[in-house]
Amino acid sequence: MPAKRSPARRPTMKDIARRAGVSESAVSFALNGRPGVSEITRDRVRRVAEQLGWRPSTAARQLSGEGAATVGLVVARPADTLGVDSFFLQLISGIQEVLAERHLGLLFQVVEDVDAECGVYRRWWAEHRVDGVLVVDPRTDDPRPDLLDELGLPAVVIGGVPDARHPGLSTVWADDAGAMAAVVGQLYALGHRRIVHIAGLPGLAHTERRIRTLRTEAERRGLHEVRSVTTDYSDAEGAAVTRRVLAEDAPPTALVYDNDVMALAGVTAAAELGFAVPADVSVISWEDSALCRMVKPWLSALSRDTVEFGRKAAEELTALLDGGPARTVQVPVPRLIERESTGAALDSQPRPRGSESPG
């Protein structure tokens, strides 16, 4: 196992004083806007502070050495897709339950991309804003673990896989590959040979795992009309992709959506094109929620306890903050719940369009 690198040291007022050639009290006066130093000295001190990357501590508890009593969560996704994403709402609910028990606050921020997210971590670390962070949406080429190792900031990666290169980071993960294999196996048993996976954002580790598993399972069964199409998780793109693939000469007989919002939009789009669910096309949502039971037909879905997922991630982070070792924890594989939106493929059991699904 590679040794964890020593965390970077935050610059202090003493460092600034040494570099600027002034006393620590002069640095304090200059940085806090107090009288007692000349404007020339004030400008020099501020320039040195900027060069060193110094930031003031914004957490009062840090001054007494008790820590910030706050953990951070940054999400690099389009903000307009988060409000309707049941996964994140449930995940944060579980996180908050554990933090409330420990009297810890949650500092939450939405940013445009991973570079901006890394900038937030650097700022939080320099300003002593958080004691640790929860990291979501691991990427296939992810700069965040290296940065968090460098800063020495305790972190739990949610949805990643064990990574020997970063032994100081804890990981809480679900077996997306196993879940996708189960989905393909069930659809295959129902006679489906043309399957389209309407996936989420490209580059996310869990998206890529699902895509790879779908391809592997299809090749193993000799299926040549199985593929994935990536989206931004929104209902708009879910509907648009559904219309596009169902308009093909040989449309898919089964659609697997990476969240419930896209699945719901897909059912509506299919109906607009004259496709009955499941008589003409079966539908499975990767996330189960109340939405899956608020549409006709009720949607088959992969079910997991997302609130518990959030609780487990928060528990692992508080264990790190208490001085415990980094760990890798696997939560149960999402379980396929078959409802009214899945049935035998039309090709394997011909019946009139619009007829009811068996069972």
BALOBA-1460 file (C-alpha; in Angstrom, 3 decimals):
// residues 359
<rec num="1" residu="m" x="0.000" y="0.000" z="0.000"/>
<rec num="2" residu="p" x="1.460" y="3.419" z="-0.895"/>
<rec num="3" residu="a" x="2.071" y="5.672" z="2.071"/>
<rec num="4" residu="k" x="-0.294" y="8.582" z="2.417"/>
<rec num="5" residu="r" x="1.490" y="11.817" z="1.651"/>
<rec num="6" residu="s" x="1.881" y="14.385" z="4.412"/>
<rec num="7" residu="p" x="-0.879" y="16.989" z="4.277"/>
<rec num="8" residu="a" x="-0.008" y="20.443" z="3.074"/>
<rec num="9" residu="r" x="0.492" y="23.012" z="5.834"/>
<rec num="10" residu="r" x="-1.747" y="26.055" z="5.918"/>
<rec num="11" residu="p" x="0.197" y="29.330" z="5.831"/>
<rec num="12" residu="t" x="0.030" y="31.306" z="9.069"/>
<rec num="13" residu="m" x="0.449" y="34.939" z="10.069"/>
<rec num="14" residu="k" x="3.930" y="34.006" z="11.276"/>
<rec num="15" residu="d" x="4.810" y="32.845" z="7.736"/>
<rec num="16" residu="i" x="3.522" y="36.109" z="6.318"/>
<rec num="17" residu="a" x="5.455" y="38.143" z="8.883"/>
<rec num="18" residu="r" x="8.682" y="36.278" z="8.096"/>
<rec num="19" residu="r" x="8.255" y="36.709" z="4.327"/>
<rec num="20" residu="a" x="7.243" y="40.388" z="4.575"/>
<rec num="21" residu="g" x="9.891" y="41.265" z="7.142"/>
<rec num="22" residu="v" x="7.442" y="42.674" z="9.710"/>
<rec num="23" residu="s" x="6.075" y="41.648" z="13.094"/>
<rec num="24" residu="e" x="3.072" y="39.345" z="13.533"/>
<rec num="25" residu="s" x="1.142" y="42.199" z="15.131"/>
<rec num="26" residu="a" x="1.769" y="44.308" z="12.033"/>
<rec num="27" residu="v" x="0.423" y="41.453" z="9.898"/>
<rec num="28" residu="s" x="-2.690" y="41.264" z="12.079"/>
<rec num="29" residu="f" x="-3.243" y="45.028" z="11.800"/>
<rec num="30" residu="a" x="-2.742" y="44.951" z="8.027"/>
<rec num="31" residu="l" x="-4.998" y="42.000" z="7.278"/>
<rec num="32" residu="n" x="-7.778" y="43.076" z="9.620"/>
<rec num="33" residu="g" x="-7.897" y="46.651" z="8.335"/>
<rec num="34" residu="r" x="-6.842" y="48.140" z="11.657"/>
<rec num="35" residu="p" x="-4.723" y="51.284" z="12.089"/>
<rec num="36" residu="g" x="-1.122" y="50.993" z="13.252"/>
<rec num="37" residu="v" x="0.721" y="50.266" z="10.004"/>
<rec num="38" residu="s" x="1.491" y="52.352" z="6.959"/>
<rec num="39" residu="e" x="-0.330" y="51.838" z="3.679"/>
<rec num="40" residu="i" x="2.927" y="50.665" z="2.104"/>
<rec num="41" residu="t" x="3.301" y="47.963" z="4.774"/>
<rec num="42" residu="r" x="-0.386" y="47.053" z="4.508"/>
<rec num="43" residu="d" x="-0.082" y="46.556" z="0.743"/>
<rec num="44" residu="r" x="3.116" y="44.492" z="1.108"/>
<rec num="45" residu="v" x="1.550" y="42.241" z="3.738"/>
<rec num="46" residu="r" x="-1.546" y="41.673" z="1.612"/>
<rec num="47" residu="r" x="0.564" y="40.800" z="-1.434"/>
<rec num="48" residu="v" x="2.584" y="38.279" z="0.558"/>
<rec num="49" residu="a" x="-0.590" y="36.784" z="2.036"/>
<rec num="50" residu="e" x="-1.989" y="36.340" z="-1.457"/>
<rec num="51" residu="q" x="1.241" y="34.746" z="-2.709"/>
<rec num="52" residu="l" x="1.235" y="32.246" z="0.170"/>
<rec num="53" residu="g" x="-2.432" y="31.404" z="-0.311"/>
<rec num="54" residu="w" x="-3.360" y="32.542" z="3.196"/>
<rec num="55" residu="r" x="-7.048" y="32.831" z="4.050"/>
<rec num="56" residu="p" x="-8.660" y="34.007" z="7.274"/>
<rec num="57" residu="s" x="-10.393" y="31.439" z="9.446"/>
<rec num="58" residu="t" x="-14.126" y="31.972" z="9.243"/>
<rec num="59" residu="a" x="-15.071" y="29.382" z="11.869"/>
<rec num="60" residu="a" x="-15.048" y="30.714" z="15.402"/>
<rec num="61" residu="r" x="-14.559" y="27.236" z="16.831"/>
<rec num="62" residu="q" x="-11.333" y="26.862" z="14.903"/>
<rec num="63" residu="l" x="-9.866" y="29.677" z="16.987"/>
<rec num="64" residu="s" x="-10.317" y="27.569" z="20.110"/>
<rec num="65" residu="g" x="-8.912" y="24.472" z="18.435"/>
<rec num="66" residu="e" x="-12.224" y="22.612" z="18.449"/>
<rec num="67" residu="g" x="-12.573" y="22.340" z="14.679"/>
<rec num="68" residu="a" x="-15.059" y="23.888" z="12.307"/>
<rec num="69" residu="a" x="-17.898" y="21.559" z="13.408"/>
<rec num="70" residu="t" x="-18.912" y="21.460" z="9.727"/>
<rec num="71" residu="v" x="-18.518" y="19.045" z="6.841"/>
<rec num="72" residu="g" x="-18.704" y="20.004" z="3.189"/>
<rec num="73" residu="l" x="-20.534" y="18.632" z="0.161"/>
<rec num="74" residu="v" x="-19.973" y="20.037" z="-3.335"/>
<rec num="75" residu="v" x="-22.006" y="18.893" z="-6.331"/>
<rec num="76" residu="a" x="-20.681" y="19.605" z="-9.833"/>
<rec num="77" residu="r" x="-23.875" y="19.150" z="-11.824"/>
<rec num="78" residu="p" x="-26.322" y="21.435" z="-13.608"/>
<rec num="79" residu="a" x="-28.308" y="23.087" z="-10.822"/>
<rec num="80" residu="d" x="-31.611" y="22.731" z="-12.665"/>
<rec num="81" residu="t" x="-31.352" y="18.932" z="-12.623"/>
<rec num="82" residu="l" x="-30.806" y="18.594" z="-8.873"/>
<rec num="83" residu="g" x="-34.182" y="19.871" z="-7.691"/>
<rec num="84" residu="v" x="-36.014" y="16.933" z="-9.243"/>
<rec num="85" residu="d" x="-33.386" y="14.267" z="-8.519"/>
<rec num="86" residu="s" x="-34.794" y="12.012" z="-5.799"/>
<rec num="87" residu="f" x="-31.414" y="10.318" z="-5.268"/>
<rec num="88" residu="f" x="-29.693" y="13.468" z="-4.011"/>
<rec num="89" residu="l" x="-32.647" y="14.539" z="-1.879"/>
<rec num="90" residu="q" x="-32.693" y="11.172" z="-0.115"/>
<rec num="91" residu="l" x="-28.894" y="10.984" z="0.127"/>
<rec num="92" residu="i" x="-28.697" y="14.386" z="1.820"/>
<rec num="93" residu="s" x="-31.527" y="13.410" z="4.189"/>
<rec num="94" residu="g" x="-29.501" y="10.431" z="5.368"/>
<rec num="95" residu="i" x="-26.328" y="12.509" z="5.698"/>
<rec num="96" residu="q" x="-28.129" y="15.147" z="7.707"/>
<rec num="97" residu="e" x="-29.551" y="12.607" z="10.155"/>
<rec num="98" residu="v" x="-26.070" y="11.544" z="11.238"/>
<rec num="99" residu="l" x="-24.619" y="15.057" z="11.270"/>
<rec num="100" residu="a" x="-27.484" y="16.327" z="13.426"/>
<rec num="101" residu="e" x="-26.786" y="13.603" z="15.985"/>
<rec num="102" residu="r" x="-23.186" y="14.826" z="16.180"/>
<rec num="103" residu="h" x="-24.141" y="18.523" z="16.137"/>
<rec num="104" residu="l" x="-22.240" y="18.976" z="12.888"/>
<rec num="105" residu="g" x="-23.310" y="21.387" z="10.170"/>
<rec num="106" residu="l" x="-23.436" y="20.691" z="6.432"/>
<rec num="107" residu="l" x="-21.954" y="23.243" z="4.052"/>
<rec num="108" residu="f" x="-23.453" y="22.563" z="0.606"/>
<rec num="109" residu="q" x="-22.459" y="24.142" z="-2.691"/>
<rec num="110" residu="v" x="-23.341" y="23.562" z="-6.355"/>
<rec num="111" residu="v" x="-20.667" y="24.369" z="-8.961"/>
<rec num="112" residu="e" x="-20.309" y="24.116" z="-12.727"/>
<rec num="113" residu="d" x="-17.525" y="21.542" z="-13.020"/>
<rec num="114" residu="v" x="-14.854" y="19.557" z="-11.191"/>
<rec num="115" residu="d" x="-12.235" y="22.313" z="-11.566"/>
<rec num="116" residu="a" x="-14.554" y="24.674" z="-9.702"/>
<rec num="117" residu="e" x="-15.164" y="21.969" z="-7.107"/>
<rec num="118" residu="c" x="-11.409" y="21.625" z="-6.517"/>
<rec num="119" residu="g" x="-11.232" y="25.390" z="-6.083"/>
<rec num="120" residu="v" x="-13.912" y="25.178" z="-3.384"/>
<rec num="121" residu="y" x="-11.939" y="22.504" z="-1.518"/>
<rec num="122" residu="r" x="-8.803" y="24.629" z="-1.578"/>
<rec num="123" residu="r" x="-10.693" y="27.644" z="-0.278"/>
<rec num="124" residu="w" x="-12.496" y="25.700" z="2.445"/>
<rec num="125" residu="w" x="-9.209" y="24.149" z="3.563"/>
<rec num="126" residu="a" x="-7.379" y="27.493" z="3.626"/>
<rec num="127" residu="e" x="-10.215" y="29.205" z="5.499"/>
<rec num="128" residu="h" x="-10.702" y="26.325" z="7.995"/>
<rec num="129" residu="r" x="-14.357" y="26.148" z="6.969"/>
<rec num="130" residu="v" x="-14.805" y="22.377" z="7.136"/>
<rec num="131" residu="d" x="-13.343" y="19.445" z="9.042"/>
<rec num="132" residu="g" x="-13.951" y="16.982" z="6.211"/>
<rec num="133" residu="v" x="-15.860" y="16.508" z="2.962"/>
<rec num="134" residu="l" x="-18.211" y="14.075" z="1.277"/>
<rec num="135" residu="v" x="-17.337" y="13.569" z="-2.397"/>
<rec num="136" residu="v" x="-20.020" y="12.528" z="-4.892"/>
<rec num="137" residu="d" x="-20.009" y="11.565" z="-8.565"/>
<rec num="138" residu="p" x="-16.522" y="9.998" z="-8.838"/>
<rec num="139" residu="r" x="-15.058" y="10.455" z="-12.307"/>
<rec num="140" residu="t" x="-13.089" y="8.027" z="-14.444"/>
<rec num="141" residu="d" x="-10.251" y="10.577" z="-14.549"/>
<rec num="142" residu="d" x="-10.693" y="12.334" z="-11.233"/>
<rec num="143" residu="p" x="-8.322" y="14.994" z="-9.835"/>
<rec num="144" residu="r" x="-10.114" y="15.246" z="-6.480"/>
<rec num="145" residu="p" x="-8.569" y="12.303" z="-4.576"/>
<rec num="146" residu="d" x="-5.022" y="13.570" z="-5.242"/>
<rec num="147" residu="l" x="-6.014" y="17.057" z="-4.116"/>
<rec num="148" residu="l" x="-7.686" y="15.847" z="-0.937"/>
<rec num="149" residu="d" x="-4.637" y="13.699" z="-0.155"/>
<rec num="150" residu="e" x="-2.407" y="16.722" z="-0.656"/>
<rec num="151" residu="l" x="-4.520" y="18.888" z="1.622"/>
<rec num="152" residu="g" x="-4.901" y="16.164" z="4.225"/>
<rec num="153" residu="l" x="-8.639" y="16.833" z="4.303"/>
<rec num="154" residu="p" x="-10.621" y="13.840" z="5.629"/>
<rec num="155" residu="a" x="-12.975" y="12.628" z="2.906"/>
<rec num="156" residu="v" x="-15.447" y="9.910" z="2.009"/>
<rec num="157" residu="v" x="-16.045" y="9.147" z="-1.668"/>
<rec num="158" residu="i" x="-19.656" y="8.173" z="-2.303"/>
<rec num="159" residu="g" x="-20.155" y="5.802" z="-5.221"/>
<rec num="160" residu="g" x="-16.532" y="5.112" z="-5.951"/>
<rec num="161" residu="v" x="-14.678" y="1.813" z="-5.866"/>
<rec num="162" residu="p" x="-11.697" y="0.804" z="-3.720"/>
<rec num="163" residu="d" x="-8.579" y="2.681" z="-4.816"/>
<rec num="164" residu="a" x="-5.196" y="1.578" z="-3.447"/>
<rec num="165" residu="r" x="-3.638" y="4.849" z="-4.634"/>
<rec num="166" residu="h" x="-5.552" y="6.805" z="-1.991"/>
<rec num="167" residu="p" x="-5.527" y="4.715" z="1.183"/>
<rec num="168" residu="g" x="-6.403" y="7.753" z="3.306"/>
<rec num="169" residu="l" x="-9.850" y="8.205" z="1.715"/>
<rec num="170" residu="s" x="-12.852" y="6.166" z="2.771"/>
<rec num="171" residu="t" x="-15.245" y="4.858" z="0.131"/>
<rec num="172" residu="v" x="-18.911" y="3.885" z="0.291"/>
<rec num="173" residu="w" x="-20.117" y="2.207" z="-2.878"/>
<rec num="174" residu="a" x="-22.810" y="0.085" z="-4.503"/>
<rec num="175" residu="d" x="-22.245" y="-2.605" z="-7.115"/>
<rec num="176" residu="d" x="-23.662" y="-0.903" z="-10.215"/>
<rec num="177" residu="a" x="-22.143" y="-3.590" z="-12.406"/>
<rec num="178" residu="g" x="-23.985" y="-6.340" z="-10.539"/>
<rec num="179" residu="a" x="-27.239" y="-4.401" z="-10.735"/>
<rec num="180" residu="m" x="-26.924" y="-3.840" z="-14.477"/>
<rec num="181" residu="a" x="-26.116" y="-7.519" z="-15.028"/>
<rec num="182" residu="a" x="-29.312" y="-8.442" z="-13.185"/>
<rec num="183" residu="v" x="-31.357" y="-6.032" z="-15.307"/>
<rec num="184" residu="v" x="-29.968" y="-7.378" z="-18.584"/>
<rec num="185" residu="g" x="-30.480" y="-10.940" z="-17.410"/>
<rec num="186" residu="q" x="-34.143" y="-10.324" z="-16.590"/>
<rec num="187" residu="l" x="-34.851" y="-8.495" z="-19.838"/>
<rec num="188" residu="y" x="-33.145" y="-11.268" z="-21.782"/>
<rec num="189" residu="a" x="-35.301" y="-13.847" z="-20.000"/>
<rec num="190" residu="l" x="-38.369" y="-11.863" z="-21.112"/>
<rec num="191" residu="g" x="-37.224" y="-12.146" z="-24.735"/>
<rec num="192" residu="h" x="-35.769" y="-8.674" z="-25.195"/>
<rec num="193" residu="r" x="-32.950" y="-8.483" z="-27.716"/>
<rec num="194" residu="r" x="-32.993" y="-4.755" z="-28.554"/>
<rec num="195" residu="i" x="-32.201" y="-2.798" z="-25.389"/>
<rec num="196" residu="v" x="-31.224" y="0.860" z="-25.025"/>
<rec num="197" residu="h" x="-29.742" y="2.196" z="-21.801"/>
<rec num="198" residu="i" x="-30.547" y="5.906" z="-21.490"/>
<rec num="199" residu="a" x="-27.669" y="6.819" z="-19.214"/>
<rec num="200" residu="g" x="-26.695" y="9.829" z="-17.159"/>
<rec num="201" residu="l" x="-23.684" y="12.098" z="-17.490"/>
<rec num="202" residu="p" x="-20.696" y="10.692" z="-19.389"/>
<rec num="203" residu="g" x="-17.435" y="10.466" z="-17.483"/>
<rec num="204" residu="l" x="-19.041" y="9.605" z="-14.147"/>
<rec num="205" residu="a" x="-17.570" y="6.391" z="-12.775"/>
<rec num="206" residu="h" x="-20.947" y="4.773" z="-12.120"/>
<rec num="207" residu="t" x="-22.207" y="5.718" z="-15.595"/>
<rec num="208" residu="e" x="-19.165" y="4.122" z="-17.188"/>
<rec num="209" residu="r" x="-19.506" y="0.984" z="-15.027"/>
<rec num="210" residu="r" x="-23.106" y="0.544" z="-16.138"/>
<rec num="211" residu="i" x="-22.210" y="1.120" z="-19.796"/>
<rec num="212" residu="r" x="-19.336" y="-1.387" z="-19.658"/>
<rec num="213" residu="t" x="-21.463" y="-3.998" z="-17.923"/>
<rec num="214" residu="l" x="-24.294" y="-3.595" z="-20.429"/>
<rec num="215" residu="r" x="-21.815" y="-4.102" z="-23.267"/>
<rec num="216" residu="t" x="-20.219" y="-7.128" z="-21.589"/>
<rec num="217" residu="e" x="-23.554" y="-8.779" z="-20.844"/>
<rec num="218" residu="a" x="-24.766" y="-8.145" z="-24.386"/>
<rec num="219" residu="e" x="-21.609" y="-9.640" z="-25.912"/>
<rec num="220" residu="r" x="-21.873" y="-12.661" z="-23.643"/>
<rec num="221" residu="r" x="-25.370" y="-13.330" z="-24.942"/>
<rec num="222" residu="g" x="-24.622" y="-12.496" z="-28.570"/>
<rec num="223" residu="l" x="-26.841" y="-9.396" z="-28.596"/>
<rec num="224" residu="h" x="-25.902" y="-6.854" z="-31.270"/>
<rec num="225" residu="e" x="-28.681" y="-4.284" z="-30.830"/>
<rec num="226" residu="v" x="-27.883" y="-3.167" z="-27.300"/>
<rec num="227" residu="r" x="-26.311" y="0.214" z="-26.528"/>
<rec num="228" residu="s" x="-26.128" y="3.168" z="-24.152"/>
<rec num="229" residu="v" x="-26.881" y="6.838" z="-24.839"/>
<rec num="230" residu="t" x="-25.647" y="9.452" z="-22.348"/>
<rec num="231" residu="t" x="-27.702" y="12.459" z="-21.187"/>
<rec num="232" residu="d" x="-27.673" y="15.179" z="-18.533"/>
<rec num="233" residu="y" x="-30.209" y="13.297" z="-16.343"/>
<rec num="234" residu="s" x="-32.978" y="15.775" z="-17.210"/>
<rec num="235" residu="d" x="-36.544" y="14.942" z="-18.207"/>
<rec num="236" residu="a" x="-36.042" y="16.948" z="-21.415"/>
<rec num="237" residu="e" x="-33.107" y="14.846" z="-22.609"/>
<rec num="238" residu="g" x="-34.733" y="11.647" z="-21.389"/>
<rec num="239" residu="a" x="-37.783" y="12.382" z="-23.536"/>
<rec num="240" residu="a" x="-35.704" y="13.519" z="-26.531"/>
<rec num="241" residu="v" x="-33.568" y="10.366" z="-26.584"/>
<rec num="242" residu="t" x="-36.676" y="8.208" z="-26.162"/>
<rec num="243" residu="r" x="-38.317" y="9.797" z="-29.203"/>
<rec num="244" residu="r" x="-35.138" y="9.377" z="-31.237"/>
<rec num="245" residu="v" x="-34.560" y="5.688" z="-30.525"/>
<rec num="246" residu="l" x="-38.234" y="4.729" z="-30.871"/>
<rec num="247" residu="a" x="-38.349" y="6.395" z="-34.305"/>
<rec num="248" residu="e" x="-35.700" y="4.009" z="-35.642"/>
<rec num="249" residu="d" x="-36.579" y="1.303" z="-38.174"/>
<rec num="250" residu="a" x="-35.988" y="-1.391" z="-35.546"/>
<rec num="251" residu="p" x="-36.843" y="0.364" z="-32.260"/>
<rec num="252" residu="p" x="-35.752" y="-1.112" z="-28.942"/>
<rec num="253" residu="t" x="-38.139" y="-3.365" z="-27.071"/>
<rec num="254" residu="a" x="-36.734" y="-2.308" z="-23.688"/>
<rec num="255" residu="l" x="-35.475" y="0.979" z="-22.259"/>
<rec num="256" residu="v" x="-33.399" y="1.320" z="-19.081"/>
<rec num="257" residu="y" x="-33.220" y="4.853" z="-17.646"/>
<rec num="258" residu="d" x="-30.567" y="6.023" z="-15.191"/>
<rec num="259" residu="n" x="-33.086" y="7.875" z="-13.027"/>
<rec num="260" residu="d" x="-36.800" y="8.044" z="-12.308"/>
<rec num="261" residu="v" x="-37.340" y="11.488" z="-13.849"/>
<rec num="262" residu="m" x="-36.056" y="10.380" z="-17.249"/>
<rec num="263" residu="a" x="-38.067" y="7.157" z="-17.051"/>
<rec num="264" residu="l" x="-41.272" y="9.068" z="-16.378"/>
<rec num="265" residu="a" x="-40.552" y="11.439" z="-19.272"/>
<rec num="266" residu="g" x="-39.734" y="8.461" z="-21.470"/>
<rec num="267" residu="v" x="-43.078" y="6.762" z="-20.801"/>
<rec num="268" residu="t" x="-44.873" y="9.963" z="-21.767"/>
<rec num="269" residu="a" x="-42.791" y="10.352" z="-24.932"/>
<rec num="270" residu="a" x="-43.411" y="6.730" z="-25.908"/>
<rec num="271" residu="a" x="-47.176" y="7.177" z="-25.499"/>
<rec num="272" residu="e" x="-47.086" y="10.267" z="-27.700"/>
<rec num="273" residu="l" x="-45.515" y="8.136" z="-30.442"/>
<rec num="274" residu="g" x="-48.164" y="5.435" z="-30.067"/>
<rec num="275" residu="f" x="-46.046" y="2.926" z="-28.145"/>
<rec num="276" residu="a" x="-47.782" y="1.106" z="-25.307"/>
<rec num="277" residu="v" x="-45.834" y="0.206" z="-22.167"/>
<rec num="278" residu="p" x="-45.075" y="-2.670" z="-21.750"/>
<rec num="279" residu="a" x="-46.842" y="-4.189" z="-24.775"/>
<rec num="280" residu="d" x="-44.523" y="-2.454" z="-27.264"/>
<rec num="281" residu="v" x="-41.627" y="-1.403" z="-25.070"/>
<rec num="282" residu="s" x="-40.640" y="-2.292" z="-21.504"/>
<rec num="283" residu="v" x="-39.300" y="0.406" z="-19.180"/>
<rec num="284" residu="i" x="-37.036" y="0.170" z="-16.119"/>
<rec num="285" residu="s" x="-35.932" y="3.072" z="-13.911"/>
<rec num="286" residu="w" x="-32.567" y="2.824" z="-12.165"/>
<rec num="287" residu="e" x="-33.876" y="4.799" z="-9.170"/>
<rec num="288" residu="d" x="-37.094" y="3.895" z="-7.368"/>
<rec num="289" residu="s" x="-39.222" y="6.688" z="-5.898"/>
<rec num="290" residu="a" x="-42.813" y="7.779" z="-5.440"/>
<rec num="291" residu="l" x="-42.730" y="9.012" z="-9.055"/>
<rec num="292" residu="c" x="-42.496" y="5.405" z="-10.227"/>
<rec num="293" residu="r" x="-45.885" y="4.739" z="-8.609"/>
<rec num="294" residu="m" x="-47.556" y="7.942" z="-9.756"/>
<rec num="295" residu="v" x="-47.705" y="7.009" z="-13.431"/>
<rec num="296" residu="k" x="-49.632" y="4.368" z="-15.340"/>
<rec num="297" residu="p" x="-48.280" y="1.801" z="-15.735"/>
<rec num="298" residu="w" x="-46.300" y="1.672" z="-12.491"/>
<rec num="299" residu="l" x="-42.607" y="1.586" z="-13.318"/>
<rec num="300" residu="s" x="-40.316" y="-1.336" z="-12.654"/>
<rec num="301" residu="a" x="-37.269" y="0.028" z="-10.834"/>
<rec num="302" residu="l" x="-34.021" y="-0.736" z="-9.092"/>
<rec num="303" residu="s" x="-34.629" y="-0.136" z="-5.417"/>
<rec num="304" residu="r" x="-32.111" y="0.701" z="-2.727"/>
<rec num="305" residu="d" x="-32.188" y="2.485" z="0.597"/>
<rec num="306" residu="t" x="-30.648" y="5.779" z="-0.500"/>
<rec num="307" residu="v" x="-31.260" y="7.407" z="2.883"/>
<rec num="308" residu="e" x="-29.237" y="4.621" z="4.501"/>
<rec num="309" residu="f" x="-26.560" y="5.142" z="1.817"/>
<rec num="310" residu="g" x="-26.267" y="8.760" z="2.995"/>
<rec num="311" residu="r" x="-26.218" y="7.733" z="6.646"/>
<rec num="312" residu="k" x="-23.437" y="5.239" z="6.019"/>
<rec num="313" residu="a" x="-21.321" y="7.833" z="4.190"/>
<rec num="314" residu="a" x="-21.752" y="10.344" z="7.015"/>
<rec num="315" residu="e" x="-20.919" y="7.700" z="9.621"/>
<rec num="316" residu="e" x="-17.695" y="6.857" z="7.804"/>
<rec num="317" residu="l" x="-16.730" y="10.530" z="7.682"/>
<rec num="318" residu="t" x="-17.399" y="11.088" z="11.391"/>
<rec num="319" residu="a" x="-15.309" y="7.975" z="12.102"/>
<rec num="320" residu="l" x="-12.422" y="9.566" z="10.171"/>
<rec num="321" residu="l" x="-12.871" y="12.796" z="12.126"/>
<rec num="322" residu="d" x="-12.656" y="10.762" z="15.326"/>
<rec num="323" residu="g" x="-9.268" y="9.462" z="14.218"/>
<rec num="324" residu="g" x="-10.387" y="6.125" z="12.800"/>
<rec num="325" residu="p" x="-8.804" y="4.429" z="9.769"/>
<rec num="326" residu="a" x="-10.044" y="4.874" z="6.215"/>
<rec num="327" residu="r" x="-12.323" y="2.054" z="5.108"/>
<rec num="328" residu="t" x="-14.162" y="0.757" z="2.060"/>
<rec num="329" residu="v" x="-17.802" y="-0.093" z="2.711"/>
<rec num="330" residu="q" x="-20.116" y="-1.748" z="0.199"/>
<rec num="331" residu="v" x="-23.861" y="-1.227" z="0.527"/>
<rec num="332" residu="p" x="-26.372" y="-3.819" z="-0.751"/>
<rec num="333" residu="v" x="-26.764" y="-4.213" z="-4.519"/>
<rec num="334" residu="p" x="-29.855" y="-2.351" z="-5.820"/>
<rec num="335" residu="r" x="-32.741" y="-4.821" z="-6.196"/>
<rec num="336" residu="l" x="-34.972" y="-4.951" z="-9.264"/>
<rec num="337" residu="i" x="-38.653" y="-4.569" z="-8.392"/>
<rec num="338" residu="e" x="-40.809" y="-5.620" z="-11.308"/>
<rec num="339" residu="r" x="-44.066" y="-3.725" z="-11.665"/>
<rec num="340" residu="e" x="-46.355" y="-3.065" z="-14.628"/>
<rec num="341" residu="s" x="-43.860" y="-1.489" z="-17.041"/>
<rec num="342" residu="t" x="-41.968" y="-4.681" z="-17.915"/>
<rec num="343" residu="g" x="-43.254" y="-7.659" z="-19.856"/>
<rec num="344" residu="a" x="-42.384" y="-10.159" z="-22.547"/>
<rec num="345" residu="a" x="-40.870" y="-8.687" z="-25.691"/>
<rec num="346" residu="l" x="-43.285" y="-8.172" z="-28.563"/>
<rec num="347" residu="d" x="-40.971" y="-10.158" z="-30.849"/>
<rec num="348" residu="s" x="-41.095" y="-13.197" z="-28.566"/>
<rec num="349" residu="q" x="-44.813" y="-13.041" z="-27.785"/>
<rec num="350" residu="p" x="-46.751" y="-11.253" z="-30.540"/>
<rec num="351" residu="r" x="-49.880" y="-9.402" z="-29.458"/>
<rec num="352" residu="p" x="-51.829" y="-6.357" z="-30.635"/>
<rec num="353" residu="r" x="-50.376" y="-2.970" z="-29.810"/>
<rec num="354" residu="g" x="-51.965" y="-1.577" z="-26.675"/>
<rec num="355" residu="s" x="-52.865" y="-4.952" z="-25.162"/>
<rec num="356" residu="e" x="-52.288" y="-5.371" z="-21.439"/>
<rec num="357" residu="s" x="-49.094" y="-6.798" z="-20.100"/>
<rec num="358" residu="p" x="-49.284" y="-10.378" z="-18.837"/>
<rec num="359" residu="g" x="-49.368" y="-10.425" z="-15.050"/>
